[in-house]
Amino acid sequence: MPTRTSATVLAAALLLIACSVVPTGEAIWMKLPSSDTKCVSEEIQNNVVVLGDYGVISHDHNHSSTISVNVTSPYGNNLHHRENATDGQFAFTTQESGTYLACFSVDGNKHEGSSVSLNLDWKIGIAAQDWDSVARKEKIEGVELELRKLEQLVIAVILYQRFLKAREVERRNLSEQTNSRVARYSMMSLSLCIGVSCLQLWHLKRFFRKKKII
């Protein structure tokens, strides 16, 4: 029995360490201004499950505030849109790598002086999985369940590292292209300056000869 408990603790510890490497989500509490929009962004790779739960906390008990929600992909595709909402949920599997945005704004007719707060629980990848359903379906528990979580998280770490490597290559290529363009622009500018200087010297020499100064 102690061995089984120790294995569970070890698996849980490894799971916690791996979670610190891969972004798995976060719980956010924020205040929404009446005349502005607030957005939450997360950089996520392709083919990752995303789950979000949001709810409005109104401090004005005489007025029920509602919000508009809009979730978009890196290419601007609308993944979730809702108006006049007090709470809700969005869920999707990413089809493209990049920054995903969840934007929130207070609907009209908001009473002056009142405040609206929002609670957002944003889960990504392994954190968005329903492990209770997995355990019931596959009839696993304890160490086996923790090892299954660890296995999925290791896969997520590998995929995330590949994603970061691909992003690094992309940014390095972009940096090299930019440096190459700057170098070409510098050479063109230098050539133009030399050409203009030579033209000015020729013009001044011709002017002085006409005036018989030289």
C-alpha positions in Angstrom: 0.0 0.0 0.0 2.8 2.5 0.8 4.4 1.7 -2.5 1.1 2.5 -4.4 0.8 5.7 -2.5 4.3 6.7 -3.2 3.8 6.0 -6.9 0.7 8.2 -6.9 2.6 11.0 -5.2 5.4 10.7 -7.7 3.1 10.7 -10.7 1.3 13.8 -9.3 4.6 15.5 -8.7 5.8 14.8 -12.3 2.4 16.0 -13.6 2.8 19.2 -11.7 6.3 19.8 -13.0 5.2 19.1 -16.6 2.2 21.5 -16.1 4.7 24.3 -15.4 6.2 23.8 -18.9 3.1 23.6 -21.0 0.4 26.3 -20.8 -2.7 24.6 -19.5 -4.9 27.6 -18.8 -5.7 30.1 -16.1 -8.5 31.6 -14.0 -8.9 35.3 -14.6 -10.9 37.9 -12.7 -11.1 41.3 -14.3 -13.2 44.5 -14.2 -14.9 45.6 -17.5 -15.2 49.3 -18.1 -18.5 50.5 -19.5 -17.0 52.2 -22.6 -14.2 49.8 -23.5 -13.4 46.2 -24.5 -11.0 44.0 -22.7 -9.4 41.0 -24.3 -7.5 37.9 -23.1 -5.0 36.4 -25.5 -3.2 33.0 -25.5 -0.7 31.6 -28.0 -1.8 28.1 -28.8 -0.5 25.5 -31.3 -2.7 23.6 -33.8 -5.0 20.8 -32.8 -5.5 21.7 -29.1 -8.7 21.6 -27.2 -9.7 24.9 -25.6 -12.5 25.3 -23.0 -13.6 28.5 -21.4 -16.2 29.3 -18.8 -17.2 32.9 -18.1 -19.6 34.6 -15.7 -20.6 38.2 -14.8 -20.4 39.4 -11.2 -22.4 42.6 -10.9 -22.0 44.8 -7.8 -25.2 46.7 -8.6 -28.0 44.5 -7.2 -30.7 46.8 -8.7 -29.4 46.3 -12.2 -28.4 43.1 -14.0 -25.5 43.7 -16.3 -24.9 41.7 -19.4 -21.9 41.4 -21.7 -21.0 40.7 -25.3 -18.4 37.9 -25.9 -16.3 37.4 -29.1 -13.7 34.7 -29.5 -11.5 34.8 -32.6 -8.7 32.7 -34.1 -5.3 34.1 -35.3 -6.7 34.6 -38.8 -9.8 36.4 -37.5 -12.3 33.5 -37.8 -15.2 33.9 -35.3 -15.2 30.9 -33.0 -17.8 32.1 -30.4 -20.1 35.1 -30.3 -22.7 36.0 -27.8 -24.6 39.1 -26.7 -26.7 40.0 -23.6 -25.0 37.2 -21.7 -24.4 36.9 -18.0 -22.5 33.6 -18.2 -21.6 31.0 -20.8 -19.1 28.6 -22.2 -17.0 28.2 -25.4 -15.2 25.2 -26.6 -13.3 24.4 -29.7 -10.3 22.6 -31.2 -7.7 24.9 -32.7 -7.2 24.6 -36.4 -4.3 27.1 -36.7 -1.3 28.0 -34.6 -1.1 31.5 -33.2 -2.7 34.0 -30.8 -6.4 33.4 -29.9 -8.4 36.3 -28.5 -11.4 36.3 -26.2 -12.9 39.8 -26.0 -15.5 41.0 -23.5 -17.5 44.3 -23.4 -20.4 45.6 -21.4 -23.7 45.9 -23.2 -25.5 49.2 -23.4 -27.8 50.9 -20.8 -25.2 50.4 -18.0 -25.9 52.5 -14.9 -23.3 55.1 -14.2 -21.2 54.4 -11.2 -21.9 50.7 -11.1 -19.1 48.2 -11.8 -19.1 44.9 -13.7 -16.6 42.1 -12.9 -15.9 39.1 -15.0 -14.6 35.7 -14.0 -13.0 33.7 -16.8 -11.7 30.1 -16.5 -9.6 29.4 -19.6 -8.4 25.8 -20.0 -6.1 24.4 -22.7 -5.2 20.9 -23.8 -4.9 18.4 -21.0 -6.6 20.8 -18.5 -9.7 20.9 -20.7 -10.1 17.1 -20.7 -12.8 15.5 -18.5 -10.7 13.0 -16.6 -13.7 11.8 -14.6 -15.3 10.6 -17.8 -12.1 9.0 -19.0 -11.7 7.2 -15.7 -15.3 5.9 -15.8 -15.1 4.9 -19.5 -11.7 3.1 -19.3 -12.3 1.9 -15.7 -9.0 3.3 -14.3 -8.2 5.1 -11.1 -5.4 6.0 -8.8 -1.9 5.5 -10.2 -3.2 4.4 -13.6 -5.2 7.6 -14.0 -2.3 9.7 -12.9 0.0 7.9 -15.3 -2.5 8.4 -18.1 -2.5 12.1 -17.3 1.2 12.1 -17.3 1.4 10.3 -20.6 -0.9 12.9 -22.2 1.0 15.7 -20.7 4.3 14.4 -22.0 2.8 14.3 -25.5 1.6 17.9 -25.0 5.2 18.9 -23.9 6.7 17.3 -27.0 4.2 19.0 -29.2 4.6 22.3 -27.4 8.4 22.1 -27.9 8.0 21.4 -31.6 5.6 24.4 -31.7 8.2 26.7 -30.0 10.9 25.4 -32.3 8.8 26.1 -35.4 8.1 29.6 -34.1 11.8 30.2 -33.4 12.7 29.1 -37.0 9.9 31.3 -38.4 11.1 34.3 -36.4 14.8 33.7 -37.3 13.9 33.5 -40.9 11.9 36.7 -40.6 14.8 38.4 -38.8 17.3 37.2 -41.5 14.9 38.5 -44.2 14.6 41.9 -42.4 18.4 42.1 -42.0 18.9 41.3 -45.7 16.4 44.0 -46.7 18.0 46.5 -44.4 21.4 45.7 -45.9 20.1 46.2 -49.4 18.4 49.4 -48.5 21.6 50.7 -46.8 23.7 49.8 -50.0 21.1 51.6 -52.2 21.1 54.6 -49.9 24.9 54.7 -49.9 25.1 54.4 -53.7 22.5 57.2 -54.0 24.4 59.5 -51.7 27.7 58.8 -53.6 25.9 59.4 -56.9 24.4 62.7 -55.7 27.7 63.8 -54.3 29.5 63.1 -57.6 26.8 65.0 -59.5 27.1 68.0 -57.1 30.9 68.0 -57.6 30.5 67.8 -61.4 28.0 70.6 -61.3 30.2 72.9 -59.1 33.3 72.2 -61.3 31.3 73.1 -64.4 30.0 76.3 -62.8 33.4 77.4 -61.7 34.9 76.8 -65.2 32.1 78.8 -66.8 32.9 81.7 -64.4 36.6 81.2 -65.1 37.3 80.8 -61.5 39.4 77.6 -62.1 
